């Protein structure tokens, strides 16, 4: 690809305009880097932790140390960080199913959850409340308020004698909903505590780690979960997921993942743990770069006349940037352009296709070193109106910048003259 001097000059002007926003992102990145570094030092991480294990995985020093670092970073009593968790949805399912019985009720307090979770709960093919087909517990979904915010009145009124877990999804998922900042979650947690203090508050933290200076446990959550091929893996973890929170709740989740009575005492690190440690150490910087790239993208596409969410100037709580393409053709072109500028399989043309857990066909663009890693520069979306590209991740701000310039050129946008 070629970038003209005129365009480079225009981009310099744009970045100067964004510099105050970048400075604020950098301050958060610095804070989180120090937090992670101090956790590594406090747990005295050394090269003796970088060894794989086999079989049952008893007395896996690296795994135990990694979990101690996670727990310290997220201010949790305990953490479960395992290669055997294959996705964020898997981690969430273990956290929920491990702590619910058929006598209980799950309240989802942030509107309809991510589509794969609907299927996990047995209420797929549209949002239907009622008993979970897979867990026996009842499920209640609280719609968002008219302005898209968390419906505090609805949350208050939804709580019943059977309610055991109140769950929140921090990120927007494949929706036009807002992603919820920690302050908004904290206000909702207070409502739950006021009405039913014994409830377990759970947060799906996918895409949100290290974007803000505070994490859900610090805001009052009891339990949270996420994926290692998103933010906390730092673009290096090859697989896995995590659960963090109160010790007993984490133990129950471990028993769901493995087996009751043994739980987290087993689970070998078949892959050398070094990449998991190194990815976590780099995660605050990687996320800092991702958020800068998302702000840059939002500004550029907004100036080119596209609807974007969030706007460049809005506060960030996750790494996702939504760009409204307006047509199936535009969405496909966008994702193909992301694939074309990727370091891996740049010659591949993504096609919309059925994907397990999703109602619509999904198109995914992004040649990543870790298969399917949304922490690397990628874009994906269901092929359905209003045809939003969900852009996330990036190895560096420079990679995101180059990628977005290429996307604009592939879409034939003469954006050099737009600002």
N, C-alpha and C positions, 0 to 999 in steps of 0.2 A: 504494500500500500504506500501511496505517496501523500505527504502532507505539505501543502504549499506554505510559503513564508507568510502569505496573507492570513491563512487559517491559523498558523501558529501564533501570530500576533493577536488575532481575535481571541484565541484560547487563553493567552496570557492576560488579556483584559478581563476575561470572565473569571479567571482564578483570583485575580486581585480583588474583584468584587466579592468573591466567596471567602476570602481570607479570614474575616472575623468568625465565620462559621467553622472553618477549618481549625482555627485556634482553640475554639471551645471543644471541638472533638479531640484535639490533641491533649488538652488538659485532662479529659476523662481517660484517654488512653494512658497517660502518664500515671494517673492514680491507680488504674487497674493493673498496670505493669508492676508497680511497686508492691501492690497487694499480692500478686502471684509470686513475685520474687521472694518476698518475705515468707510465704508459705513453704516454698521449696527449701529455704534456708532453715526454717523452724523444724521441718521434718528431716533435715540432714540427708537430703537425697544425694546418693553417690552412684558410681558406676556399678557397684554390687547389686543395684536394683534393676540393672538392664540384662536380665536373663529370662529366657522363656522357660516354661514348665510344661509337663505332659501329664497324662493320666487324670487323676482326680483333681490335681492342683492344690493339694493340701500345703499349707505353710509357704505360699507363694509370696515372697518378700516384696517383689516389685509391685504386684497387684495390691497388696495391703498398704504399701507406702503411697501408691498413686491415689488410693481411696482416702487416705489421711490428708493428702494435699488438697484434693477436691473438697473434703469436708471443711478444712480450714479456710479455704478461699471463699466458700459460699456460706460460711458461718453456720454450718450444720453440725448436728451431733454425730452424724455418720453419713457415709456415701457408699454406693455400690457402683463401681465403674468396670464394666465387663465387655470383653470382646464378643461374648455370646449374644449380646443384644444387637440385633441387625438393623435397627432403625429407631428414630425417635418415637414412632408409634408403638414399637415393641416395648420400649422403656416405659412409656405412659401406661400401656396395658398391664405391665407387671406391677406398677405402682398402684393402679386402681383395683385390679382383680385380687391382688394380694391383701388388700385392706377392706374389701367389701364382702358381705355374705348375702344370701337370698333374703334375709330379713331387713336389709338396709336400703337406703335410697341415695342415689347420686344426683346432685343438682349441678348442672352445667350452667354457670352463671354469666357466661360471656357470649351468649347467642349460639347459633349452630356451630358445632366444632368442625375441625378439619375432616374432610370426607372419609379418609381412611379410618378415623376413629368412630364414625357413625357405624361402619361395618363391623368394627371390633366389638362395639356395644350391642350389635344385633338390631340396630335401628336404621339401617341403610336404606337406599332407594327413596330418599327424601327424609325429612326430619319427622319422625313419629315418636311421641313420648309413650312411655309405658314400660313394661318389664323388659329387661335385657334378655335377648334370646340366648346369650352365651354365659351370663353370670347369675341370672335369676333375680338380681336386685332391680329395683325400679329406677327409671331414669326420667328426670325432669329437666327441661331446657328453658331457661329464662331468656326471652327475646331481649335484644338491646333496646335502649330508649330511642325515641323518634330521631334524636340528633346523632345516633350512632354510639353514644357513650354507654357505659355500664349502667344498667337499670337498677339503681339502689333500692327503690321501692319494690320492684319486682323480685329482687333477691331476698329482701326481708320477708315478703309474703310467701315465697316459695318454700321456706324452711318448715319442716314438719318433724314430728316425733321420730320418724324413720330416717331422717336425713343424717347420713354419717360423713359424707364427703361433699364439699362444695369445690368444684373445679373451675379453673380459669385458664383460657388460652391466651397467652400474651401476644402472639403474633396474629396477623390477619388471615394467614392461610390463603387458599384460593378464593378470596372473597373481596368485596369492596369495603368491608368493615375496616375500622381503624385498628391499628395495633395499640395496645394499652400500656402507657408508661407506668413505672413503678408507683408513682404517686396516686394514679387512678386505682390501681390494684389495692394499694394500702387503704384507701378510703372504703373500698368494697369489703376488704377484710374486717375493718372496724364494725361494719354493719353486721357481718356474720357473727363476730365475737359478742356483740351486744345482745343478739337474739338467742344464739345457741353457742356458747363459748366452747363446748366440748367437741364441736364439729372439726373434722380434719379439713384444712384448707390446702388444696393442691393446685400447682401451677405447671402447665405445659410451657416450659421455658425455651423451646426451640426457637432459634434465630435471635434470641435476646441477650445471651450471655455477653458480658463486658461492653455492651453498648452504653449502659448507664453506670454510674458509680455505685449503685445499690442493686442488690439482687433480691429475689422474692422472699427468701428465708429471713433476710434482714428486715423486710417490710411486714413480717408476721405470718408468712406461710409456714405450714408444717412439713410440706413435702413438695418436691419439684423433680422434673425429669427432662432429659434432652438427648440429643444425638451428638456423637463425637465426630461425625463427618459434616457437622455444622460448626458453629463458632468455637467451642472449647477444644476441638481437635487441631486448631491452628493450621489447617490445610495439610497436616502431616499424618494424623491418625488414620489408619487404613480402614477402620470399622469401629463399631461399638456404640454404646450408649451409657448414660449415667442416671442415677437416682440419688437425691440427697435430701436430708431432712432429719426428723426425729429418729432416734436409733431403733425403736420398736417398729416404726412404720417401714423403715428401710429393710429391717430383718424380714418383715412379712412379704415385702416385694421380692427379696432374694429367694424366699421359699416358693414364691410363684414362678420365678425364673428357673429354679433348680428343683428342690424337693423339700417338703416340710421336715423340720427337725434337723436339717443340715444347712440349708440356705447358703449363705455367702461363704461358708467354710470351704466350699469346693468351687471349681471353675478355673481350669488351667489357662495360663497366658501362653497360648500356642505360638503367638507372634511375640517377638522381642518387645518388651514394654518401652524401649527407649523412644520410639517415635511418639508414643502416647504422652510421655513426659515432655519431650521436646515440643510437640504440638501445643500442649497446654502452656508451656513457658512462652511460646511465641503468640499465643492466642490474642492477648490484649492488643498487640501491635497489628496483627492481621485484621482484627475487627475494626481498629482505628482506620486502617486503610480502606476497608470495605465501606464504612460509613461515609468517609470522604468521597469515595467513588459514587456512592448512591446520591449524595448531595449534588455532585458535579453533573450526574446524569439527569437528575430532576430539573436542574436549572437549564441545561442544554435543550432538552426536549420541550420544556415549557416555553422557552424562547422560540422554538420552532413551531409552536402552535398546538402542541399535544397536551391533553389533560394528563396530569401526573399526580400521584399520591404516594407518600406525602410530598408537599411542596418543599423546595430546597430549604426554605427558612424555618420549616416546622421542626420541632423537637423530635429526635429519633429515639425509639425504644427497641428497634430490631434492624436487621440489615436489608430488609426487602424494599425494593423500589418498584412501584407499579406504573406502567406506561400503557395508556389506553390507545390501542392501535385501530379500533373501529371496524375491522373486518378480519375474516379468517385468513385472507391472503396476506394482509399486513402482518398479522401475528406470525404466520409461517415464515415470511421473509425475515422478520426480526430474529426469530430463533435460529434460522439458518445462518444469518449474518454473525450471530454470536458463535455458532459452531465454526464458521469459516475462519475466525480470527483466533481460535483456540490453539494451544500448542499440541494437543493430541487429537488425531482423527479430524484434522481440518478439511479433509477432502470428502467427508461424509455429509449427506444431505438428510437432516432429520425429517421424519414424516409423522403426522399425527397417528396415534395407534392406541388400542385399548391397553389399559394398565390396571393390574390388580388393585382393587379398592376404590376405583374411581368410576363415576357414572358416565362421564363423557370421555371421548378420546383425548389424550394428552400429548402435547408436543414438547420435547425437551431439547434445548440447544446448549452445547458446552462440552468441549473435549477436555475432560478432567483427568488428572493423574490418578485420583481415587474415583472409582466408578460411581457415578451418581452423586458425587460430593457437591452439595450446594454451598459449601464454604469456598469453593473455587468459582471463578467467573462463569456464570451459567444463567440461563433464562428458561423458564418452563411455564406451561399454562394449559388449562383445559380448553379445548376448541369449542368455545361457547360464548355468546354475547355476554358482556360488551368487548370481548377479545382483548383481555388485559395480558400484557407480558409481565411476569413476575421475575424481575432481575435481582440477583443476589450474589454476594461473595466476590472473591478476587484474591489472587496471590499478592497483589500490590495495587496501590493507587495508579501507578503507571500502566499496569496491565489493563485495569478497568478503563482508563482514559483512552488508551489506544483502541481497546475493543469497542468503546462507544463511538469513537470517531469513525471506525470502520462500519459500524452498524448504520450510522447516519449516511455514509456514502453509499452503502448497499441499498438503502431506501431512497436514494436519489434526493436527499435533502440538501439544499444549498444553504446549509446553516451558517456558513462563513459570513453571510450577509444579513443574518437574522438579529444580530446584536452589536 
